[in-house]
């Protein structure tokens, strides 16, 4: 039977290319995921990670593996990987975002073996996404997991469950492929629900290496929806002469997803306007080497905090942990192949096709994925290349449409969905349907958490205007904003510090004002949102931005007070935002506007639903910092040497509002079996910042303390467990 051994611990690393027989003295111990270098928050130079590094790991092979084939599986490594086992070259892989495997059966022996991986992070023009300018950093290292896999020579290589007729009489077809075929093979496929209850079992004799299992109509199947993301597992067991020789379990969901010729998107037969953001997979300090917990956190932020129903994986395939979480919480995904504007030569294009093949074969079981991106982001037309990418995608997965992101309307339409980065004001009238907006705002209006208030408000309103227009347009299926989180970039882009401040959140995943617009579009049954888009600061109208005053909320009425003086009750601004689920509220004070006479008093905003007060926000007119708010998204970490928690710190007023113009130097102290990853001391920008705490391999309690000269100490506790 199949045996899987995670190979994520006990690696040795050197930031140079060392000889295969180099002494262990040249290495330091690391755990995967691993970045070839840790970075500062600002001004990351891509030259700093462009080198060849050496990874080494010993592993034991027991005698029970005799007769089996042995593989080493890599989830991803940036950018070119050359792999040796016991000093023998077993293969090279070019590309940083898709999995790859090498059979090492002939090169291993019972007992101790040595795996050596040279990872070249050089931005080679021969390897996608490089060859031109690229508006993001790729970083380097073994930044995803590695597994040792032992299987029978006759083993399962692919399982692709394809639900059928899910809205009428749900059934299931499953395309399967074996490494080899011989007489006497039989498979048994068991369909189980999330509780492990068996729904159906199918058995058949295998007559070829590629075949399809068919389940007839299934009773009691629950659909995968955004609200109830029901998942099922298909476990396939392969028998040879009545002996079980392999088993593979695949999780999937029953759902219908269609981009219709009428211009709309339908999930399970119901129209759904797509409302989302793009996501880069990179983080401060650690580059792309984020463990599962941080991948899960990003999906949770997009779905639960920002209220998105779709995310685009710009501009490459992303972590299986992230995609698995999207399945679990009901967050739709548009996944695309690696690239940015540039199309290389025939060899380059062949690598892109290999990436596309690996992406689709890895991810086609995910119910969250509704669209394959088969075009290099913002590239020119290349009909021969894109006919090939479309044909490949449709052959590998006939159940999902293709899209290809471009920036011009007169582009040749070879895909199933016309996907457009639409940056001008308003929305461009679609030329064909279906039509999906895949980027907007972003680089047209970069915004920092410490920018003056008028800019931060306008940033939020530009997102609001675009979504208002797309929601009211019958020929547009939805819009995906640029982007969720700020990110590191090359020197040709960014704001002088090689950071693109395009996110509705900063790179720590902490909110800007635009994030509160997205939050406000949630159903109040999920969360009541009330956020005045102001810091109530002293200054002129342009600097303060308090006339008009914008409030993002999903309440149906709000009330505004300055001190003890009521400014009136407001209804949502449907005049300017008629198509939003929850339009912003706008309070315009009469001219002449005199902030000097009002802003020395606190601002109070109260929200009402059906006439009942349900939320309130107060802002201190004095803007006096009273505390460091220290918090994290989890209370527990695994003692595996890789698990991480984000530790956020914010300077707040007496009502708990972040003070974006407070620049503080915060010092962290970590006590216990964990390490701090990040700047220490940390300069807070926009009144906030974060670091990471990484668990060691010993259980226990960890205490994190944060101090600043003039504020009380703050602390939190994490539990590290096996």
N, C-alpha and C positions, 0 to 999 in steps of 0.2 A: 504494500500500500504506500501511498504518497507520504513522504516525511518532509516536513518543513522545519528548518532551523534558522531563526533570526540571527543575523550576523551584524548586529548594531552596536554591541559592546566590545570592548577589548581590542579596539583598533590602535595602531601606532601611526603617527603622522609626522611628516617632515615637509616644510614649505619649499623644498627643492627636489629636483630629480636625482635620487640617490641610486647607486648601483644595486642590483638585486641582492648582492651579498653584503650590503652595508651593515655595519654593526648597529645593534639596537640602541646604542648610546646616542645616535643621531636623531632619534625619534622621541616624540612625546605622546602620552596616551590620550585618546579622544573617544568620544561616543557619537554615533550617527543619530540624527542628521548633523552634519558638520560643515561649517564654512571654512574655506582655506585661510580666512583672515577675519578678525573682528575689526569693526570700523567705528569711526566717530559718527556723530549724527549729521554733521554738516560737511559739505565740500568733499565728498568721497570721490577720489580720483580713480577712474576705472583702471588706470595703469597699475594700481596697487594690488589688484587681484589677478592680473594677467601673468601668471607664471605656471610652471609645471610643479605639482606637488606629488608626494609619494605617500600612499596609504598601504599599510601592511597588517595582515591579520593571520594568526595561526588558528586552525580549526582541526578538530578530531573527527575522524571518519570511523565509525564502528564497523565490526565485521558483518552486522546484519544487513549492510548495504550491498553485499556481494550479489552480483547479477543485475543490480539496478543501474540506471543511468543517473549521473550526478550533474546538476546544473547550478550555476551561480546567477541569481536574478538581481538586477539593479533597477530600482524604481526611478532613478534619475541621477545624473552627474553632469556638472557643468565644466567643460563643454565637450572635450574629446577625451575618451577613456581608453587606455591600453591595459589589458589584463593579463597577468601571468599567474600560473599555478605551479608551485615547486620549480620555479625558474624557467618554465616553458611558456612561450607566448600562446594564449588561447583565443585572442581576438581583440579587435578595436571597434569602438563605437563613436560615431560623430553625431553630436546633437545633445542638447541639455535637458529636454523636457519630457521625453517619452521613455518607457522602460526598455531594457534590453537584457538578453540572457546569453550565456555561453555554456555549451556542454563541456564539462571538464572530466568526464569519466576516465579517459585514457591517461590523464595526468595526475590523478589522485591515488593515494594508497591508504590501506588500513592503518589507522593511527594518526600521527600528526602531519598536517599539511600546511603550506604557506601560500596565502593569497596576497598578491601584490598588485596594486592598481596605481597607475600613473594618470593623474587627472590634469589635463592641460586646459587652463581657463583663458587662454589667449583668444581674443576676439577675431577668429580666423575668417577672412572674407569668403572662404570656401564652404562655410558651414552656416546654415540659417540660425539666427536671423541676420547675420552680418553680411557685409559686402557694401553697405551704404551707411548712412547715419541711422542710429537707433535711439529712440527717445525713451530709454530705460536702461538700467544696469542689469547685467545677468549674474554677476558675482561668480563664485567658483567653489568646487569641492564636491565631496560625496554628500549632497545636501538632502537626499532622500534615503530610504531604507534599503538594505541588502539582505537577501535570503539565500540560504543553501537549500536546494530542492533535490530530493532523491525520489525517483519514480521508476516503475517498471518500463522496459522498452516499449511496451504497448500501453500508452497512457493517454489521458484526455488532454488535448491542447487548447480546445476552445468550446465554450458553452454559451450560446446566444439565445436566451428565451425571448420569444416574440408573441406577446399577447394578441389575441384576435377577437374581433366582434365584442369589444369590452362593454359597449353600451346596449347590446341586445342579448346575445348568448355567449358570455365570455368563454373563450377557449385558449389553448396555448400550443404554439409550435416552438420547438427548440432545435436550432441548428447546432450540430456537433461535429467536431473533427478530432480524429485520433492521430497519434504520431505514426502508427502503422496498423495494418489490419492483417488478421489471420483467421482461419476457421475456428469455430467454437467460441466466438466472442458474443457476449450478451450484456445489455445495459438495463439497469433499473433506475428509474427517475422518480423521486418522491417530492411532491409539492407540499410544503408546510407553511403555516401562517407564523406570525410573529411570536406566538405562544408555543410553537413547536408542534401544534396539532396537524396531523397528516390530512391534507385535503384530497389528494389523489395520488395514485401510484401507477406508473406505466412501465411495462417490461417488453423488450423486443430483442430479437437476434440481430446482430450487426452484420451487414453484408458488404460494407465498404468503409473506407477510412473517413468519409464525409457522409453524413446522413441527417435526417430530420425526424425528431420525435413529435408525435401529435397527440395532444390531449383533447378529447371532444369537449363539449360544453361542460363547464364547471359550475357547480352550485355554490351559492353563498359567498361569491367573490366580492370583496370590498374594493372600491376604486381608490387609487392614489390621487389625492387632491391636495390643494394648498393648505387646507384646514385639517384634514385627516390623511396624513402621508403613510397609508397602509402599505407595508412591504411584505413580500413573500420570499421564500427561499426554495430554489430547485436544487436538490442534491442528487447528483448523478453518480451511480456506482458502476464500474466496469468489471465484468467477470470474464475470466478465461478458464474454460473447463471447470466451471462451478466455483472457482476461487476468485475472491475479490482482489483485483490487482490495482485499482485506482479509484479515487473518489474526489469529486470537486463540487463545492457548493457555491451557488450564485444567487445573490439577492437582487430582486427586481420588483416592479410594481405593475399593476393593471391600470392603464390610463390611455385616453385618446387625446392627442395633441395635433392640431391642424391649423396651418396658415391657409386661410380660405381665399379663393379668387375674389370674394367680396371685400377683401382688404383687411379682414379682422382675424384675430387669433382665437381659437376655440379650445378650451380644455374640458374634456369629457362632454363635449357638445354644447358647452355654455361659453358665450363670448367673454373674453378677458382682455382688458387693456394692459399691455405689458408696461411695467413701471419699475425701472431698476437703475443699476450703476455698474460700471466697469471695475474690475479688481486686478491689481498687480499683486504678485505673491511675495513681494519683498518687504523687509522690516528694517528698522534702525538697528545698528550694531551687528546683527547676525546675518545680514544679507537675505538669502533665500532659504537658509537652513532652519526652518521653523518646524518644531515637532507637531504631533497630531493635535495637541490641545490648542495651540495657537491657530492651526488651520480650522479647527472646529469653531473657535471664537470668531473668526472672520465671517463664517457663514451665519452664525447666530447674530452678529451685529447687523449684517445686511438684512436678514429676515425680521428679527425681533426688535432690534433697536431702530433701524432705519425704515422698516416697513416695506422693503422691496419685495416684488414677486419674481424678479429675474436678475441674474448676474451674468455678465459677459467675462470670460476668462481671457482678458487681454494680456498679451497677444501670443499665447502659447498654451498648451495643455498644462493643467495644474494638478495639485496633489490629490491622490485618491482619498485621503482623509477629508479634504475639503468637499469633494464630490459626494462622498458617502454621507457627510452631514447634510448637504443639500437634499439628498434623498430622504433623510430622516425627518427634516423639518418642513419640507414642502417649499423649496426655493428652486425655481426653474433656472436652467443654465443654457447659455449659448457658448459652446466651446469651439475654439479655433486653433488652427495650426500655427506654428511659430513663424514670425516674420514681421517686418516693419518697412513698408514702402518699396524695398529693393527686391528685384527678381534676378537671381544669378544665372549662370550658364547651365548647360544640360546636366552637369554633375551636381551642381547645387540644387537644381529642380528635382533630381532623383532623390536626394536626401530629404527634400520637403515632402515628396510623395511617401517615402518611408516613414517619416514622422506622422503624416496623416493616417497611414495604414495602422501604425502602432496606437495612435490616439483612439481611433474608432474601435479597433479590436479590443482595446483595454476597457473602453468606457461605454459601449453600446448597450450594456445591461442597465444603466442608470435611468430610472424613470424621470429624474429631474432634467436630464438633457433633452432639449426639444429641437435643437438646430446645430448642424455642423458648419463651422466656418472653414471653407475650402479655398479661400483666396487670401493672399498675403495682405495684411492690413494696409489700406490706402495705396495700393500699388496700381500701376497703369494696367490697361487691358493687355492680356496675352492669351488669345483664344486657345491656342494649342495646349498651353500649360493648364489653363483652367478647364478645358474640356476633359483633360486627363484627371484633374483632381475631382471634378464632379462625377466622372464615371467611376473612379475608385470608391468614392464615398457611397454612391448608390449601390455598387456591387457588394460592399461590405455591410451596408445597413440600408435596406430598402424601406425601412419603417420611418425614417426621419428625413426632413427636407434639408437642403443645403442652402447656405447663404454665403455671400462674399462681400466683405466690407470695402467700400470705395468712398471717394469724396466728390464724385461728379455724376450728375444725373444721366448724361448721355452715354454712360458706360454700357458695353455689351452685356446683356442679361443672359447668363448661362445657367444660373442657379435656380432654385425654387422660390427663394425669397430675396427681394432686392433690399440689401442692407446698406444703409447710407450713414456716414458721419456728416451730420447736418449742423454746421457751426454758425452760419449767418443768423441774424435776428429773424424771428418768425420760424415757420417751417416751410420747406420747399415742397411744392405740389408734386406728389409722386407721378412718375411717368408710367410705371407699371404697378400691378398689385400681384401678390402681397408686398408690402413695403414696411420696413422696420428701421427706425432711427437708432443708430448704435453708438453715437457719441454726440455730445453738445456741451456748450459752455467751456469747461476745461481750460485749455491753453489760451482761449480768448479772454479769460478773466481770472488769472491766478490770484489767489487770495490767501493771506496768512492769518493765523489766529490773532496776531497782534496788529493787523492793519487797522486804519481808522474805521470808525463805525459805519460810515456811509458806504464804504467799499464792501464790508462784510455783509451788510444788509442787501446791497445790490447783487452780490454774488448769490445769495439765497433766492432773491426774487427772479434772477435770470433762470434758475432751475424751475421755479414755480411757473413762470410764463411759458417755458417750453413744454412742460408737462400739461399745462392748461390747454395749449394749442393742439398737442398731439391727442389728448383725450377727446377733444371735440372734433377731430378730423376723421371722417368715415373711411378714408383711404389709407390710414396709418394704423398699423397693428399695435404700436407702442413705441416707447423711447427708453433708451439706456444711457444715462448721463455719464459724462467724463468728469470725475471718476469718484470712487468711494474714498480712497486714501491717498495722501501725498506720497511721493516716491522719489528715490534717487534717480538721477539721469546723467547723461553725458554732458560735457562742457558746452556743446552747441545749443543746449536747451536750458531749462531751469531759470532761476532768478539770480544768477551770479554766484550761488553757493551750491550749484549742481543738484538742486531739489526742485521738482515740479510741484508747486503748491496748487494743484488742480483739484484736490479732493474736497469732499464735503466734510471730511475729517482729516486731522493731521496724520502723520505716518505712525503715531502711537495708537491710532484708532480712537482719538478723543475728538469731540465734536467742535465744528465751526457752526456759525449761525445757519448755514445751509443745511446742516444735518437736521436741525429742528423743523425745517420745512418738510423734509422727508418723513420725519417722525409724525408730523401733524396729519399726514394722510392715512394713518392707521385708523381702524375701527375703534371708537372709544371703549367698546367692550373688551378689547385687548389691552389698551392702555389709554388713559386720559392724558392728553398732551396740552400743555399751556406754557408757552415760552415767549416773553416779550423780546423782540429782536433789538435790544438796546442794553448798554451798560450804564445808561443814565449818567453820562459823564458831562462835566463842565466843558464849555467851548461854544463856538458858533454853530450855526445850523449845519453847515457842511461837515464840520468835524464831529459833531455829536450825532447827527442823523436822526434827531428825535421829532422832527416835523417833516413828513408824517411819522407817526409811530406805528410800526408793524408788529403784530402779534401772530405767531403761528399756533394754531390750536385746532383740535377736533371737537371743541364744544360748539354749541349752536348759538351762544350768546356770551359776551364778556362785558365786564365792567372795569373801568379804569379810575383810579384815585391817585391824586398827588397830595401827600400828607392826608389831611382829613377832608379834602375837597373832592367831591365826585366830578369826574369829567364826562360822565354819561355812559350809557350802555350801547354796545355795538353789535351789529349782525355781520356775518361774513361778507367780504367784499365780492359779491357775485357779479357786480358790474364789470370788474376788470378780470375776474377769474371764474367765468360762468361754468367751466367744465371740470374744475377740480372737485374731488369728493369733499374736501374741506378747505375752502378758500381762506387765505389769510384775512385777518382783521386789520383795518386801517383807520387810524385816528389822526385827523388833520386839525391842528390848532389854528385859530384865526390869525391873520396877520394884523399888526406886526407881531412876529413871534419873539417872545422874551424869555429865553431859558434862564437868564440870570435871576428872574423873580420866582422861578418854580423849582429849579432842580436842586435846591438845597433841602428839599423835602423828599422823603422816600416815595418810590413808585409802588403802587399795589395794583395787581391785575387779578380779577376773579373770573372763573369760568363757570358757565351754567349749562346744564342739560335738562331740557324739559322744565325749565324754571327753577331747578334745584342747583344750588352752589355745589360744585364737585371738585374744584381745584382753585388754588391761589398761588401767586408768585409775588414776592416782595423784593425790591432792590434797594439797597442802602445808598442814599444820596451822598453819604460821606466817603464811600468806596474804601472803607478802612479794612485792611486785611486782618482777620481775627484767627485764622486757623490754616494749617496744612491738612487738606483732606487726602488721606492715604487709603487706597482701596485696590482690590483685585477682583478678578472674575471667578476665582475658584478658591476654595479653602484647603484643597488637598492636591498633592502631587504624587506621582509614582517614583519610587526609589530606583530608577533605571538609568540614571546618569544623563538623560536627555530631556525629560519633561520640564516644561517651563511655565511660569505664571507671569503675566504682565502686571507690574506694580505701578499704578498711576498715582500721581501726586498733583494736587491743584491748590492754588491759593484762593481762599473764598472769603466773602464778607460774612456778616453776622447772620444772613439769611441763607447762606450756602451757595451763593452765586460765584462763579469763577470770575476773577478780576484779571482781564487780559492785558492790562498795562502794568501789572506787578511783575517785575523781573527779580526773581529770588535765586539765591544759590542754596540748593538743598543737598545735604549730606546724608547718605544712607549708611546704616549699620546692619549687617546680617549676622545673626547668631544661630548656629545650628548647621545641619548637613545640607547646605545649599550654597551656591555661589551667585554673586551679583554680576549680571551682564549689562554693561552700559556705562555711561559717564557717572563718575562719583568723585567730587560733587557734580551735581547736575544743575545747569542753568535753565530755569523755567522760561519758556517762550510762550507768549500768549497766556501767561498765568498757569501753565500746565506742562506736564512732561511725564515720562515714564522710563522705567528700566525693566529688565527681566530678572527673575530669580530662577536659577536652574538647579534642579534636584541632583544630589549626589546619589550614590547607590546604597545608602544607609538610611533606614527609617528613623523618624524622630520628629521633633517639633522645631520649627524655624520661626524666629521673630525678626521682623523687618522694622527698623525705626528710621524715621525721617526727621531731620532737624534743620531749622533755619535760624539765623541769629536772633530775630525779633519775634518769633512765633513759637507757640507751645509745640513740644515734641509730639509726633503722632506715630502710632505703631499698629501693625497687624500681625496675625499669626497664621502660619501654614502648617499643615500636617503632612509629613512625608511618610508614605506607607508602601509596603511591598505589593 
